[in-house]
Amino acid sequence: MIPTHVTADGRRVVVAAALVHRGRLLGARRTRPVSVAGRWELPGGKVEPGEDPHHALVRELREELSIDVEVVGGVPGPLEGDWPLSEDAVLRVLRARLVRGEPAAGIAHDETRWLGPREGDAVTWLDADVAPARTALARLDTWVDFPARALSGQGVVLRVAPLGDGRRGVVVDRTPFHPLDPGWPDQPGDLGSLAGIPVLDCLTGTVDDHGELAVGAGVGARRGDASRTWVVVHVVDAAGDVPRPGSTVDLEVDPGTRLRLSRAHSACHLAALALNEATARFWRKEPPRRDSRGRPFLDQLAIVDSQVRPDAAYDAYRVGRTLRKAGFDLESFLAEAGPAEEEVATLLDAWTGRGGPSRVEVSGDPTLGARRTWVAEVPGGPASIPCGGTHVADLAEIGRIRVSYRPTDEGFAASTTVTPP
C-alpha cells in the first residue's frame, strides 16, 4: 500500500485548508509553539499513517475549530502540487467549503478571521503560508457590485487571457459589471470601459485547480459549483494595450444600456407575477407551486426560455402532459388570451403607477456565484423571484408595460415591451 502521510521522497505531508465562505478566505492565528505564536496560517495539521489527506483535513478542522468542511479541490504548489514547509515536510493546501458551524478559537489558535481578496496583508502569515495564502486569495470568486446597481468601481487585475476571434478576457477581483450567465442567459452582459478600454461584452467564466479559464458556453458547470472559481470576464479587443495583472483599474458601466436592461428585467418579472394572477382561474386542481404572493406559479412551472433586451423581453412557456395533468387548462387560457392581456395590463399599470421599492438581495455574499433574489413591493406582496440580473430601484422607473401572448407548438410565448416614463 502506498503511504498517504508521506510523499514519494519520504517527506511528511501536512494538510492546510484554503477554506472559503462567502467570498472570503479563513486565516487562523497560532498560539503555539512559542516560535510562531501570534502569526497566521491556513489551518490544518499532519496526516496520520494510513489516513487520506482529505479526511485528515476534515478531522483537523473539526478538532481545532469545531467546524465541518467538504474538500472541493486544491491549491497546487511548485513541489509536484505541494508547497515547501521544511526540509522534511511539505504543505498540501486543499480548497474546502464550510458545511456546518462557525470557526471557534481553540488550543492551537486564539483568533480566526475571514479575509477578503484585498486583505491578505492585514495579517502576518507564517513564512510557509505566505505564497499559498496569496494564491488562494487570487482564487476567490469575483466580488460583484451590480446587485446594488453600481455603475463604477475599481478592480485589481488578476489575469488576462486570449479568448480567440481577436478578443481578450480581463478578470479583476471586484467589478460593477453584470456578466451573461451561461446557465440562464436571459440578460446580456454590461458594456462600458476598463481602464478607458472599451468593454465589448461581459461573460461568466470559471477557473479550475489547474488555472484553466473556461468562458461562456465552455463553463460546463452550474453557477456556484464550489469546485470552480467563478469570475467575471471583461471582453476587450486583443489589438489594444491591456493592464497587466496586479494593476488597479477603473471600471465604468454604460449607464444607458444598464438602465434599459434593468427596466426590461424588472418589467419581465412583474409580467410573470401578473401572468400568475391572470391565469389562476385556469387551474382545475391545486397547483404544484405558488408564488410569493400565493398565486399559482405558472411562470416558474412552465418557463423554458427568457430573453431580456433593452426595454423588451421574450419568454417561452412549455405546457406539456405533466403540467396539464397537474391541472392547467392551456386551451381555455389561449381562448381567452385577449381578456388575459387586458387583465395583465391593468395589474401592471396599477403596480408601476403606484411605484414601490425594487431590490436584489444577496444574503451577505458579495460573490458572482452567490444566490440572489429579486424583491419588489407590490399589492399582495412582497414579490420574490430568484434572479441574477439587474433591476430598477423603484417600479415607477419602468413606465408602461404591455404583454402579448401567442400560442406555440409547446405552449405559449409572451412578448413584453416597455415604454419609459
Long-range contacts (C-beta under 8 A, 24 or more apart in sequence): 1-50, 3-49, 3-50, 4-47, 4-49, 4-50, 4-51, 4-52, 4-53, 5-46, 5-47, 5-48, 5-49, 5-50, 5-51, 7-80, 7-82, 7-90, 8-80, 10-88, 11-88, 11-89, 11-90, 12-46, 12-47, 12-88, 12-89, 12-90, 13-46, 13-47, 13-53, 13-82, 13-89, 13-90, 13-92, 14-44, 14-45, 14-46, 14-47, 14-85, 14-89, 14-90, 14-91, 14-92, 15-44, 15-45, 15-46, 15-47, 15-53, 15-56, 15-57, 15-60, 15-91, 15-92, 15-93, 15-94, 16-41, 16-42, 16-43, 16-44, 16-57, 16-91, 16-92, 16-93, 16-94, 16-129, 16-132, 17-42, 17-43, 17-44, 17-57, 17-61, 17-69, 17-93, 17-94, 17-96, 18-42, 18-75, 18-93, 18-94, 18-95, 18-96, 18-132, 18-133, 18-136, 18-139, 19-43, 19-61, 19-69, 19-96, 19-97, 19-98, 20-95, 20-96, 20-97, 20-136, 20-139, 20-140, 20-141, 20-226, 21-97, 21-98, 21-114, 22-114, 22-364, 22-365, 22-366, 22-367, 22-370, 23-116, 23-117, 23-140, 23-141, 23-143, 23-365, 23-366, 23-367, 23-370, 24-114, 24-115, 24-116, 24-140, 25-114, 25-115, 25-120, 25-133, 25-136, 25-137, 25-140, 26-103, 26-112, 26-113, 26-114, 26-115, 27-112, 27-113, 27-114, 27-115, 27-123, 27-125, 27-133, 28-64, 28-65, 28-103, 28-108, 28-109, 28-111, 28-112, 28-113, 29-109, 29-110, 29-111, 29-112, 29-113, 29-123, 30-108, 30-109, 30-126, 31-107, 31-108, 31-109, 31-110, 32-107, 32-108, 36-126, 38-124, 39-124, 39-125, 39-126, 40-113, 40-123, 40-124, 40-125, 40-126, 40-129, 41-125, 41-126, 41-129, 42-93, 42-129, 42-132, 42-133, 42-136, 43-108, 43-109, 43-112, 47-92, 53-92, 53-94, 54-94, 57-94, 57-96, 61-96, 63-106, 64-106, 64-107, 64-108, 64-109, 65-101, 65-103, 65-104, 65-105, 65-106, 65-109, 65-112, 66-101, 66-103, 66-104, 66-106, 67-98, 67-99, 67-100, 67-101, 67-102, 67-103, 67-104, 68-98, 68-99, 68-100, 68-101, 69-96, 69-97, 69-98, 69-99, 70-96, 70-97, 70-99, 70-226, 71-95, 71-96, 72-96, 72-97, 72-226, 72-227, 73-208, 73-209, 73-226, 73-227, 74-209, 75-132, 75-135, 75-136, 75-139, 75-209, 76-209, 76-210, 77-131, 77-132, 77-135, 83-128, 83-131, 83-132, 84-128, 85-128, 86-128, 91-128, 91-129, 91-132, 93-132, 93-135, 93-136, 95-136, 95-139, 95-209, 95-226, 95-227, 97-226, 116-140, 116-143, 117-143, 117-156, 117-173, 117-174, 118-156, 118-173, 139-207, 139-229, 140-173, 140-229, 140-367, 141-229, 141-230, 141-231, 141-367, 141-368, 141-369, 142-171, 142-172, 142-173, 142-174, 142-175, 142-230, 142-231, 142-232, 142-367, 142-368, 143-173, 143-174, 143-175, 143-366, 143-367, 143-368, 144-174, 144-175, 144-176, 144-177, 144-178, 144-232, 144-366, 144-367, 144-368, 145-174, 145-175, 145-176, 145-366, 146-175, 146-176, 146-177, 146-178, 146-190, 146-253, 146-390, 147-360, 147-361, 147-362, 147-372, 147-390, 148-360, 149-262, 149-390, 149-391, 149-393, 150-176, 150-253, 151-176, 151-252, 151-253, 151-255, 151-258, 152-176, 152-250, 152-251, 152-252, 152-253, 153-250, 153-251, 154-248, 154-249, 154-250, 154-251, 155-194, 155-248, 155-249, 155-251, 156-246, 156-247, 156-248, 156-249, 157-243, 157-244, 157-245, 157-246, 157-247, 157-248, 157-249, 158-231, 158-245, 159-213, 159-245, 160-242, 160-243, 160-244, 160-245, 161-213, 162-238, 163-215, 163-233, 163-235, 163-238, 166-237, 166-238, 166-239, 167-200, 167-235, 167-236, 167-237, 167-238, 168-235, 168-236, 168-237, 168-238, 168-242, 169-203, 169-205, 169-213, 169-215, 169-233, 169-234, 169-235, 169-236, 170-194, 170-233, 170-234, 170-236, 170-242, 170-243, 171-205, 171-213, 171-231, 171-232, 171-233, 171-234, 172-232, 172-234, 172-249, 172-251, 175-232, 175-234, 175-251, 176-251, 176-253, 177-202, 177-232, 177-234, 177-251, 177-253, 178-202, 178-253, 178-258, 178-389, 178-390, 179-203, 179-204, 179-232, 179-233, 179-368, 180-204, 180-216, 181-223, 181-388, 182-216, 182-217, 182-219, 183-219, 183-222, 183-223, 184-306, 184-388, 186-265, 186-268, 186-306, 186-307, 186-308, 186-389, 187-261, 187-265, 187-308, 187-388, 187-389, 187-390, 188-261, 188-308, 188-309, 189-235, 190-253, 190-254, 190-257, 190-258, 191-253, 191-254, 191-257, 192-251, 192-252, 192-253, 192-254, 193-250, 193-251, 193-252, 194-234, 194-236, 194-243, 194-249, 194-250, 194-251, 195-242, 195-243, 195-247, 195-249, 195-250, 196-250, 197-236, 197-237, 197-240, 197-241, 197-242, 198-236, 198-237, 199-234, 199-235, 199-236, 200-235, 200-236, 200-237, 201-235, 202-232, 202-233, 202-234, 202-235, 203-232, 203-233, 203-235, 204-230, 204-231, 204-232, 204-233, 204-368, 205-230, 205-231, 205-232, 205-233, 206-230, 206-231, 207-231, 223-368, 223-369, 223-388, 224-369, 224-370, 224-371, 225-369, 230-367, 230-368, 230-369, 231-368, 232-368, 257-310, 258-390, 259-392, 260-310, 260-311, 261-308, 261-309, 261-310, 261-389, 261-390, 262-389, 262-390, 262-391, 262-392, 263-311, 263-392, 263-397, 263-398, 263-399, 263-418, 263-420, 264-308, 264-309, 264-310, 264-311, 264-312, 264-313, 264-416, 264-418, 265-308, 265-313, 265-387, 265-389, 265-390, 265-391, 266-358, 266-374, 266-376, 266-391, 266-392, 266-395, 266-398, 267-313, 267-348, 267-398, 267-401, 267-416, 267-418, 268-306, 268-308, 268-313, 268-315, 268-416, 269-374, 269-376, 269-383, 269-385, 269-387, 269-391, 270-348, 270-351, 270-352, 270-376, 270-378, 270-383, 270-395, 270-398, 270-401, 271-313, 271-315, 271-344, 271-348, 271-401, 271-403, 271-414, 271-416, 272-299, 272-300, 272-303, 272-315, 272-385, 273-299, 273-347, 273-378, 273-383, 273-385, 274-343, 274-344, 274-347, 274-348, 274-351, 274-403, 275-299, 275-344, 275-403, 275-414, 277-343, 277-347, 278-340, 278-343, 278-344, 278-347, 279-328, 279-333, 279-340, 282-328, 282-329, 282-330, 282-332, 282-333, 283-327, 283-328, 283-329, 284-327, 284-328, 284-329, 285-326, 285-327, 286-327, 287-326, 287-327, 287-328, 288-326, 291-383, 291-384, 291-385, 292-381, 292-382, 292-383, 292-384, 292-385, 293-378, 293-380, 293-381, 293-383, 294-380, 296-328, 298-328, 300-385, 301-326, 301-328, 302-328, 302-411, 304-410, 308-389, 311-417, 311-418, 311-419, 311-420, 312-415, 312-416, 312-417, 312-418, 313-415, 313-416, 314-413, 314-414, 314-415, 314-416, 315-413, 315-414, 315-416, 316-408, 316-410, 316-411, 316-413, 317-408, 317-410, 317-411, 317-412, 317-413, 317-414, 318-410, 318-411, 319-410, 319-411, 319-412, 320-410, 320-411, 330-411, 330-412, 333-412, 334-405, 334-407, 334-412, 337-405, 337-406, 337-412, 340-405, 341-403, 341-404, 341-405, 344-403, 345-401, 345-402, 345-403, 348-401, 348-402, 348-403, 349-400, 349-401, 350-379, 351-378, 351-379, 351-395, 352-395, 352-396, 352-398, 352-399, 352-400, 352-401, 353-396, 354-379, 354-395, 354-396, 355-394, 355-395, 355-396, 356-381, 356-394, 356-395, 356-396, 357-393, 357-394, 358-391, 358-392, 358-393, 358-394, 358-395, 359-391, 359-393, 360-387, 360-389, 360-390, 360-391, 396-421, 397-421
